[in-house]
Structures are given as C-alpha cells and as structure tokens.
Amino acid sequence: MQSSRSLRWMAVPAALVVVLVLLVTACGGGAQTSAPPERKVLFYRNPMNPKITSPVPAKDEMGMDYVPVYADEAAPQSGTESRKVLFYRNPMNPNVTSPVPAKDEMGMDYVPVYAGEGAAQGPGVPGLAAVQVSPEGLRLAGVQVAPAVRERLARTIRTVGTVIADETRIRHFHTRVTGWVEKLFVNFTGQYVREGQPVLSLYSPQLLASQEEYLQARATAARFASSDLPEVRKGGEDLVAAARRRLQLLDVPDDLIAEIERTGKSRRDITLMAHGSGYVTAKGIYEGQQVDPSMMDLFTITDLSTVWVEGEFYEYEARAVHLGEDAVVTLPYDPGTRLTGRVRYIDPTLNPQSRTLRVRFAFANPSLALKPGMFANVELAVDGHDGVVIPDSAVIDTGLRKIVFVSLGGGRFAPREVTLGVRGNGKAEVLAGVAAGEQVVVRANFLLDSESQLRAAIAGVGGAAGGPR
C-alpha cells in the first residue's frame, strides 16, 4: 500500500515535465524562423581609421583585425519610414557590435546604428555624420555642451619686458656758479630726496657779490624814494628788482633772499634745494670739492612713481599694437601683482636681427613694485570686437578644417565646419557655421568625432563618404 502511494507521488513531477515540454513546443514552434541568409561582406574597414578600407581581410599597424562591413549595413534610409536599426555598437569600443540590444561591462547600453545615418543633418561635412547617443551614454562619456553667445572678444599677445626709468622724470642737479661744497645734505646713492629739500651748502664768491649788489640796490632805492621826480623813484625800484632777479636766477632760495632783506647782511654760503622728488641714482661730488657749471653730474634724481617697461613683439604681431592701448603687467616671482598701463611708444623701425618691434609701456608704480632692471610679463589685448563666441575647447582643428558638434536635442549631434576669427582667453569667435544660441559640445567631442567618422564610413559603402580631415 505504501509503495503504490510513493509511485503516485513520483508520477506527478513527471507529468508536469511533459506538460511544460508541450507548452514550450507549442509556443516556440510558431516563433521559429528559417536560418538567416548568409550576409555579404562589401569590404573591410580599419578599426582606428574608417577611411582606410581593404577588399580582403587585413590587420592594421597595431595588429587589430579590419572590421567587416556588410551589404545590409550600408543600406540607405528611404522615404519617411521609421528608422531601421542595422545593429548595436559598444559605446566605448566601436569595433564591438551586437545584432540585438546589449550592455557593456560598465552597464552602458549599446548604441543603435540606423540605416542611412551617414547623412549629416544641417550643413553637410564630408566624411562625418550625425550621431545619436543614449542618455546613459552621454552621462558616462561626460558629454557637455555650452551655448554660442554674442559678446566682445579680444586676442591676447604677450611679451617679456624690462623695467626702466621714465626718462621724462629724470633730473640732473647742477650749480649755476663756481664755488666749493661746504656741506652735503644728500651724501649717498639711493637716498630719497623730496622737492625743496636741502641738497648742499655752497660757498661762491659770485653769489656773495650778487648779495652785496642786492643790498646796495636796496639802499640806493631807499634814497631815491624821497625824490620828487617819478623817474628817479622808478629807477631805484627797477634796480632792486633786477638785483633780486639775479639772485633768483642763480638758484638762491626766496626765503634766503627774505632773510637778507630782513637782516641787511649777506650770507657766506648758500644752501641749494632739490628741484624735484625721487631717488639719487648717481652722485659725483663730495664735501670740500670745487664745482662749476661745466660739471656734468653732481646729482641725478629719478622719480620712480611711474616707470616704463620695454618689450619686443614679433613682426606678425606688430600690426595689432597701437598707441594708447591698455596693457597689464605681472611679475614672474609675484603673480598676485597686476598693474595696468598703456602703450606709450612704438619704435618706427624693426630690429633686422631679431625681426621684432620694440614697444614701450608706461605703468604707475606707487608701491615701487616695479624696479628698473626687473623682468616683467606684459599682456596686451588686441583686435577686440563683438561677435558670436564659443569655448575654444569646442573646436576640433584637423589642420585642413575646423569642426564643432552642435546639439540637435534628444541626444543627436551634427558636425559643422566653422570659420573662426579671433581666438583668445579660452574662447573663439565664429565667423560662419554656428549661430548665437546654438549648443555646441565642449567636452568629449573627440569621442563624437570618432563615432561620426565611423557612421559616415559605414553609410558611404567603402569609404565613399570620406573627406579631407
């Protein structure tokens, strides 16, 4: 009794198996199709360069097998029918394909390749095709876009200049009489001097005689003042004015002349004052030394509150430099220092040895950050004007042409050949090819370029869609 019951329980799973087999056969029998016909190979394509093809199997320089391109893969899209998926391609390795949807090792969906995708949307670019990328592929590939905007763009040219003193702010100190230096108040090179500060005390027989003449002229004028004749009184006043004027022309300070008038006595030595403020950059006298007007350099006083920076630009840059343009100077050892100035002078001749043009800039130097003899980096913004501007990273420069990828929405990107104008500060002016407001790819555009070439080669059947790079 017990054994017969066990046999009945064992028969139940066997019956279930039979039922399942019948169901599978019934369902699957209707879905079975005949074996697919053999696909015809049109040619073999270089996996790294779609423009290179071979009629027979081959290998590239790296030993990779050429990829076969089949006749059904090059079938063009017709009419307005729904797009036909030819196959699916690995988003990171275009050489790996699948006839059905699949995922790669990172979980990214394979990208569908549609019939006729070699035709570019918008202005055609030979050798390139529009590209369709899934949202997941965009995220993993890091594709980023930026708008083309209308703004002002200028090109920046740079040079290394040398800081020199402003020649218009250099003063030489001389005496206008012969004498002997009694005392030096400025006695070393590099000392800072303010305008009106005592420089030296000078004994000069000529100055002493001029003081005596002034005192005598004042005494004579006082006697003439009591005369009834206006001409006599006027002559005394003119005599005093002439004697006073003589002292002033010999650099006698006005306060010293006032002291002579008050005391009625002449001074043996005269203290001469600085004619301007600045640093003593040259000194050629010492105490007790005899001086005369023929001596070249007693003192040289240089005002460094404004300095010049002289740099040289190449011949092809010379046309862009104009007087009065703004410039920025930075120091190689102190990047935080940025001073603004202007182009002060452009040499009218070109250096025939270096083929460069010398340009002089003037910079305010209130903190004395720029010292004569230093090197400084000079940046000059030139050719500034308004236009359609895109990030420079959006441009793929092949040497023969410049390509950008424009977002069409929905993960589709179309290649455009553009004409560029001014390029600088990480931006490029677009003269033709992209309009303001369009979105251009600024990151991972080289991946799109590879995909675009690949799709164009497939649609071109044997590289017929290939064009100049």
C-alpha positions as CSV (number, residue, x, y, z in Angstrom):
1,M,0.0,0.0,0.0
2,Q,2.8,2.4,1.0
3,S,4.8,1.6,-2.2
4,S,1.9,2.3,-4.5
5,R,1.4,5.7,-2.8
6,S,5.0,6.6,-3.4
7,L,4.8,5.7,-7.1
8,R,1.8,8.0,-7.5
9,W,3.8,11.0,-6.0
10,M,6.7,10.3,-8.3
11,A,4.5,10.3,-11.3
12,V,3.3,13.9,-10.6
13,P,6.6,15.7,-11.4
14,A,7.0,13.6,-14.5
15,A,3.6,14.7,-15.7
16,L,4.4,18.3,-15.0
17,V,7.6,17.9,-17.1
18,V,5.6,16.5,-20.0
19,V,3.1,19.4,-19.8
20,L,5.9,22.0,-19.8
21,V,7.6,20.4,-22.8
22,L,4.4,20.5,-24.7
23,L,3.8,24.2,-23.8
24,V,7.3,25.2,-24.9
25,T,7.0,23.3,-28.1
26,A,3.6,24.8,-28.9
27,C,4.8,28.4,-28.1
28,G,8.2,28.1,-29.7
29,G,7.1,26.3,-32.8
30,G,5.2,29.2,-34.1
31,A,8.2,31.6,-33.4
32,Q,10.8,29.5,-35.2
33,T,12.1,31.1,-38.4
34,S,14.3,29.8,-41.1
35,A,18.1,30.3,-40.8
36,P,19.1,33.8,-41.8
37,P,20.7,34.1,-45.2
38,E,24.5,34.5,-45.3
39,R,25.4,38.2,-45.1
40,K,27.5,39.6,-47.9
41,V,30.8,41.4,-47.0
42,L,31.3,44.5,-49.0
43,F,34.8,45.4,-47.7
44,Y,36.9,45.5,-44.6
45,R,37.5,48.7,-42.6
46,N,40.5,49.8,-40.5
47,P,39.1,49.8,-36.9
48,M,41.0,53.0,-36.0
49,N,40.5,54.9,-39.2
50,P,37.2,54.3,-41.1
51,K,38.6,55.9,-44.3
52,I,41.1,53.1,-44.7
53,T,39.5,50.0,-46.3
54,S,40.5,46.7,-47.8
55,P,38.7,44.3,-50.1
56,V,40.2,41.3,-48.2
57,P,40.7,40.6,-44.5
58,A,43.7,42.5,-43.1
59,K,45.4,43.9,-40.0
60,D,46.4,47.4,-39.0
61,E,49.7,48.6,-37.7
62,M,48.7,47.5,-34.1
63,G,47.7,44.0,-35.2
64,M,44.0,44.6,-34.9
65,D,41.7,42.9,-37.5
66,Y,39.9,45.0,-40.0
67,V,36.2,45.1,-39.3
68,P,33.9,43.6,-42.0
69,V,31.2,45.9,-43.4
70,Y,28.2,44.0,-44.7
71,A,25.9,45.0,-47.6
72,D,22.8,45.3,-45.3
73,E,24.7,47.8,-43.1
74,A,25.1,50.3,-45.9
75,A,21.5,50.3,-47.0
76,P,20.3,53.9,-47.2
77,Q,17.2,55.1,-45.4
78,S,14.3,55.6,-47.7
79,G,11.2,57.9,-47.6
80,T,9.8,58.8,-44.2
81,E,9.6,55.3,-42.8
82,S,10.7,54.6,-39.3
83,R,14.4,54.3,-39.0
84,K,15.7,50.7,-39.3
85,V,18.3,49.6,-36.7
86,L,21.2,47.9,-38.5
87,F,23.0,46.7,-35.4
88,Y,24.1,47.9,-31.9
89,R,27.6,49.1,-31.1
90,N,29.6,49.2,-27.9
91,P,29.6,52.9,-26.8
92,M,33.3,52.7,-25.6
93,N,34.6,50.3,-28.3
94,P,33.1,50.8,-31.8
95,N,34.6,47.6,-33.0
96,V,32.4,45.5,-30.8
97,T,28.8,45.2,-32.1
98,S,25.7,43.1,-31.4
99,P,22.7,42.3,-33.6
100,V,20.4,42.7,-30.6
101,P,20.3,45.3,-27.7
102,A,23.0,44.6,-25.2
103,K,25.1,46.2,-22.4
104,D,28.9,46.6,-22.0
105,E,31.0,45.7,-18.9
106,M,30.1,49.0,-17.3
107,G,26.4,48.6,-17.8
108,M,26.1,51.1,-20.7
109,D,23.6,50.4,-23.4
110,Y,24.9,49.5,-26.8
111,V,24.2,52.4,-29.2
112,P,21.9,51.6,-32.1
113,V,23.2,52.2,-35.6
114,Y,20.4,53.2,-38.0
115,A,20.3,52.7,-41.8
116,G,21.3,55.9,-43.6
117,E,22.8,57.7,-40.6
118,G,25.7,58.7,-42.8
119,A,23.7,61.7,-44.0
120,A,24.5,64.7,-41.8
121,Q,21.8,67.0,-40.6
122,G,22.1,70.6,-41.4
123,P,25.1,71.8,-43.4
124,G,26.9,68.7,-44.5
125,V,30.5,67.9,-43.6
126,P,32.2,65.4,-45.9
127,G,33.4,62.3,-44.0
128,L,31.2,63.0,-41.0
129,A,27.7,62.0,-40.0
130,A,25.2,62.9,-37.3
131,V,25.5,61.0,-34.1
132,Q,22.8,59.6,-31.8
133,V,23.8,58.9,-28.1
134,S,21.6,57.5,-25.4
135,P,21.2,59.4,-22.2
136,E,23.2,56.9,-20.3
137,G,26.0,57.1,-22.9
138,L,26.0,60.9,-22.6
139,R,26.4,60.6,-18.8
140,L,29.2,58.0,-18.9
141,A,31.1,59.6,-21.7
142,G,30.9,63.0,-20.0
143,V,29.5,64.9,-22.9
144,Q,29.0,68.6,-22.1
145,V,27.5,71.4,-24.1
146,A,27.7,75.2,-23.9
147,P,25.8,77.9,-25.8
148,A,27.2,80.1,-28.5
149,V,26.8,83.7,-27.3
150,R,27.4,87.1,-28.7
151,E,29.9,89.0,-26.7
152,R,33.1,91.0,-27.0
153,L,36.3,89.1,-27.6
154,A,39.9,90.2,-27.8
155,R,43.1,88.3,-28.7
156,T,45.9,88.5,-26.1
157,I,49.5,88.8,-27.1
158,R,52.3,88.6,-24.6
159,T,55.9,89.5,-24.2
160,V,58.6,89.7,-21.6
161,G,59.8,93.3,-20.9
162,T,62.4,95.1,-18.9
163,V,61.6,97.7,-16.4
164,I,63.4,101.0,-17.0
165,A,63.1,104.5,-15.5
166,D,60.8,107.0,-17.1
167,E,63.2,109.3,-18.9
168,T,60.8,112.3,-18.5
169,R,61.2,112.0,-14.7
170,I,65.0,112.1,-14.5
171,R,66.5,115.3,-13.2
172,H,70.2,116.3,-13.2
173,F,71.3,118.7,-10.4
174,H,73.9,121.4,-11.4
175,T,75.2,124.7,-9.9
176,R,75.0,127.9,-11.9
177,V,78.0,129.4,-10.3
178,T,81.6,128.3,-9.4
179,G,82.1,127.5,-5.8
180,W,83.1,125.0,-3.1
181,V,80.9,122.5,-1.4
182,E,80.8,123.4,2.3
183,K,78.3,120.6,3.3
184,L,76.4,117.8,1.6
185,F,72.9,117.0,2.8
186,V,72.4,114.2,0.3
187,N,75.5,112.1,0.6
188,F,74.9,108.6,-0.8
189,T,73.4,107.0,-3.9
190,G,69.9,105.6,-3.4
191,Q,68.8,108.3,-0.9
192,Y,65.3,109.6,-1.4
193,V,65.0,113.3,-1.9
194,R,61.9,115.5,-1.8
195,E,61.4,118.6,-3.8
196,G,62.6,121.7,-1.9
197,Q,64.8,119.6,0.4
198,P,68.3,121.0,1.1
199,V,70.9,119.3,-1.2
200,L,74.2,121.1,-0.5
201,S,75.7,124.2,1.0
202,L,77.9,126.1,-1.4
203,Y,80.4,128.9,-0.9
204,S,80.7,131.0,-4.1
205,P,82.3,134.4,-4.5
206,Q,79.9,135.2,-7.3
207,L,76.9,134.5,-5.1
208,L,78.4,136.6,-2.3
209,A,79.0,139.5,-4.7
210,S,75.4,139.2,-6.0
211,Q,74.1,139.5,-2.5
212,E,76.1,142.6,-1.9
213,E,74.8,144.1,-5.1
214,Y,71.3,143.5,-3.9
215,L,71.9,145.2,-0.6
216,Q,73.4,148.2,-2.3
217,A,70.5,148.4,-4.7
218,R,68.0,148.4,-1.8
219,A,70.0,151.2,-0.1
220,T,70.0,153.3,-3.4
221,A,66.3,152.7,-3.9
222,A,65.6,153.9,-0.4
223,R,67.5,157.2,-1.1
224,F,65.7,157.6,-4.5
225,A,62.3,157.1,-2.8
226,S,62.4,160.7,-1.4
227,S,63.0,162.2,-4.8
228,D,60.3,164.5,-6.3
229,L,60.9,163.1,-9.7
230,P,58.9,159.9,-10.6
231,E,61.6,158.7,-13.0
232,V,64.2,158.7,-10.2
233,R,61.9,156.7,-7.8
234,K,61.1,154.3,-10.7
235,G,64.8,153.8,-11.4
236,G,65.5,152.9,-7.8
237,E,62.7,150.3,-7.8
238,D,63.9,148.8,-11.1
239,L,67.4,148.5,-9.7
240,V,66.2,146.5,-6.7
241,A,64.1,144.2,-8.9
242,A,67.0,143.5,-11.2
243,A,69.3,142.6,-8.3
244,R,66.7,140.4,-6.8
245,R,66.0,138.7,-10.1
246,R,69.7,137.9,-10.5
247,L,69.8,136.1,-7.1
248,Q,66.8,134.0,-8.1
249,L,68.3,133.0,-11.4
250,L,71.4,131.8,-9.5
251,D,69.1,129.4,-7.5
252,V,69.2,131.4,-4.3
253,P,66.0,130.4,-2.4
254,D,63.3,133.0,-1.8
255,D,63.4,132.5,2.0
256,L,67.1,133.3,2.0
257,I,66.5,136.4,0.0
258,A,63.9,137.4,2.5
259,E,66.4,136.8,5.3
260,I,68.9,139.0,3.6
261,E,66.3,141.8,3.3
262,R,65.4,141.5,7.0
263,T,69.0,141.4,8.4
264,G,70.7,143.6,5.8
265,K,73.6,141.2,5.7
266,S,74.9,138.8,3.1
267,R,75.5,135.1,3.6
268,R,78.9,133.5,3.1
269,D,77.4,130.1,2.0
270,I,74.1,129.4,0.2
271,T,72.0,126.3,0.6
272,L,70.7,124.9,-2.7
273,M,67.4,122.9,-2.8
274,A,66.3,119.9,-4.8
275,H,64.3,120.7,-7.9
276,G,62.2,117.5,-7.8
277,S,61.5,114.4,-5.8
278,G,63.0,111.0,-6.4
279,Y,65.9,108.7,-5.7
280,V,69.5,109.6,-6.1
281,T,70.6,107.3,-8.9
282,A,74.0,109.0,-9.5
283,K,76.3,111.1,-7.3
284,G,79.5,112.7,-8.5
285,I,80.6,115.2,-5.7
286,Y,81.9,115.2,-2.1
287,E,82.3,117.8,0.6
288,G,85.1,120.3,0.0
289,Q,85.1,119.7,-3.7
290,Q,85.1,122.6,-6.1
291,V,82.2,122.7,-8.6
292,D,81.3,124.8,-11.6
293,P,78.6,124.8,-14.2
294,S,80.6,122.7,-16.6
295,M,80.5,119.6,-14.4
296,M,78.1,117.0,-15.9
297,D,76.6,115.2,-13.0
298,L,76.6,116.5,-9.4
299,F,73.4,114.5,-8.7
300,T,70.9,112.5,-10.7
301,I,67.5,112.3,-9.1
302,T,65.0,109.8,-10.6
303,D,61.3,109.7,-9.9
304,L,60.1,106.1,-9.9
305,S,56.4,106.7,-9.2
306,T,55.9,106.0,-12.9
307,V,58.2,103.6,-14.9
308,W,58.5,102.3,-18.4
309,V,58.5,98.6,-19.5
310,E,60.1,97.9,-22.8
311,G,59.2,94.7,-24.7
312,E,59.5,93.3,-28.2
313,F,56.8,91.8,-30.3
314,Y,57.2,89.6,-33.3
315,E,56.8,91.0,-36.8
316,Y,53.4,89.4,-37.4
317,E,52.1,90.8,-34.1
318,A,53.3,94.4,-34.8
319,R,50.2,95.4,-36.8
320,A,47.9,94.8,-33.8
321,V,49.8,97.1,-31.4
322,H,48.6,100.7,-31.3
323,L,49.4,103.8,-29.2
324,G,47.2,104.2,-26.1
325,E,46.0,100.6,-25.8
326,D,45.6,99.1,-22.4
327,A,48.2,96.7,-21.1
328,V,48.6,94.5,-17.9
329,V,52.0,93.7,-16.4
330,T,52.6,90.8,-14.0
331,L,55.8,89.7,-12.2
332,P,57.1,86.2,-12.6
333,Y,58.0,86.0,-8.9
334,D,54.8,87.6,-7.7
335,P,51.8,86.5,-9.7
336,G,49.5,88.5,-7.4
337,T,50.8,91.8,-8.6
338,R,48.9,93.2,-11.6
339,L,49.4,96.7,-12.8
340,T,47.6,98.4,-15.7
341,G,49.2,100.8,-18.1
342,R,49.2,102.0,-21.7
343,V,51.3,101.8,-24.8
344,R,53.4,104.9,-24.7
345,Y,55.7,104.5,-27.7
346,I,56.2,102.2,-30.7
347,D,59.5,102.1,-32.4
348,P,59.2,103.2,-36.0
349,T,61.8,100.6,-37.2
350,L,62.0,96.8,-36.9
351,N,65.1,95.1,-35.4
352,P,66.5,93.4,-38.5
353,Q,68.4,90.7,-36.4
354,S,65.5,89.5,-34.2
355,R,62.7,90.6,-36.6
356,T,60.9,92.2,-33.6
357,L,59.4,95.6,-32.9
358,R,60.2,97.5,-29.7
359,V,57.2,98.8,-27.7
360,R,57.3,100.9,-24.6
361,F,54.6,100.8,-21.9
362,A,54.1,103.3,-19.1
363,F,52.9,102.0,-15.7
364,A,52.0,103.8,-12.4
365,N,54.3,102.4,-9.7
366,P,53.1,103.8,-6.4
367,S,54.4,100.9,-4.2
368,L,57.6,100.6,-6.2
369,A,56.8,97.0,-7.1
370,L,58.5,97.6,-10.5
371,K,62.2,98.4,-10.1
372,P,64.5,99.3,-13.0
373,G,66.3,96.2,-14.3
374,M,63.5,93.8,-13.5
375,F,61.9,91.5,-16.0
376,A,58.1,91.7,-16.2
377,N,55.4,89.8,-18.2
378,V,53.2,92.1,-20.3
379,E,49.8,91.2,-21.7
380,L,48.2,93.2,-24.4
381,A,44.5,92.7,-25.5
382,V,44.2,93.5,-29.3
383,D,41.6,93.1,-32.1
384,G,38.7,93.4,-29.6
385,H,35.2,93.5,-31.2
386,D,31.8,91.9,-30.7
387,G,30.8,88.6,-32.4
388,V,29.5,85.0,-31.9
389,V,31.8,83.3,-29.4
390,I,32.1,79.7,-28.3
391,P,34.5,78.0,-25.9
392,D,37.8,77.1,-27.6
393,S,37.5,73.5,-26.4
394,A,34.5,73.0,-28.7
395,V,36.7,73.3,-31.8
396,I,38.4,70.2,-33.4
397,D,41.2,71.5,-35.5
398,T,42.2,68.9,-38.1
399,G,44.7,71.2,-39.9
400,L,42.6,71.5,-43.0
401,R,39.3,72.4,-41.4
402,K,37.8,73.2,-38.0
403,I,34.8,71.2,-36.8
404,V,32.3,71.6,-34.0
405,F,29.4,69.4,-33.0
406,V,26.1,71.1,-32.5
407,S,23.4,69.6,-30.2
408,L,20.1,68.9,-32.1
409,G,18.3,67.7,-29.0
410,G,17.3,64.2,-27.9
411,G,20.9,63.0,-27.8
412,R,21.6,63.8,-31.5
413,F,24.7,65.8,-32.6
414,A,25.5,67.2,-36.0
415,P,29.0,68.1,-37.2
416,R,29.5,71.6,-38.5
417,E,32.5,73.1,-40.3
418,V,33.2,76.6,-38.9
419,T,35.2,79.6,-39.9
420,L,37.0,81.2,-36.9
421,G,38.2,84.7,-36.2
422,V,39.8,85.9,-33.1
423,R,40.9,83.3,-30.5
424,G,41.9,84.1,-27.0
425,N,41.3,83.6,-23.3
426,G,39.9,80.2,-23.9
427,K,37.3,81.4,-26.4
428,A,36.9,81.5,-30.2
429,E,35.0,83.8,-32.4
430,V,32.8,82.1,-35.0
431,L,32.5,83.9,-38.3
432,A,30.4,81.2,-40.0
433,G,28.9,77.8,-39.2
434,V,27.3,78.4,-35.8
435,A,24.7,80.9,-34.8
436,A,24.2,82.6,-31.4
437,G,22.0,80.4,-29.1
438,E,23.0,77.1,-30.6
439,Q,24.5,74.5,-28.2
440,V,28.0,73.2,-29.0
441,V,29.8,70.2,-27.5
442,V,32.7,71.3,-25.3
443,R,33.7,68.0,-23.7
444,A,34.0,64.5,-25.2
445,N,33.7,66.0,-28.7
446,F,36.6,63.8,-29.9
447,L,34.5,60.7,-29.0
448,L,31.7,62.1,-31.1
449,D,34.1,62.8,-33.9
450,S,35.2,59.1,-33.9
451,E,31.7,57.9,-33.9
452,S,30.7,60.4,-36.6
453,Q,33.5,59.2,-38.9
454,L,32.6,55.6,-38.3
455,R,28.9,56.1,-39.2
456,A,29.8,58.1,-42.3
457,A,32.2,55.3,-43.4
458,I,29.5,52.7,-43.0
459,A,26.9,54.7,-44.8
460,G,29.4,55.6,-47.5
461,V,30.0,51.9,-48.5
462,G,33.7,51.6,-48.8
463,G,34.7,55.0,-47.7
464,A,33.0,56.9,-50.4
465,A,31.8,59.4,-47.8
466,G,35.3,60.1,-46.7
467,G,36.5,63.7,-46.9
468,P,39.6,65.7,-46.0
469,R,40.5,65.9,-42.4
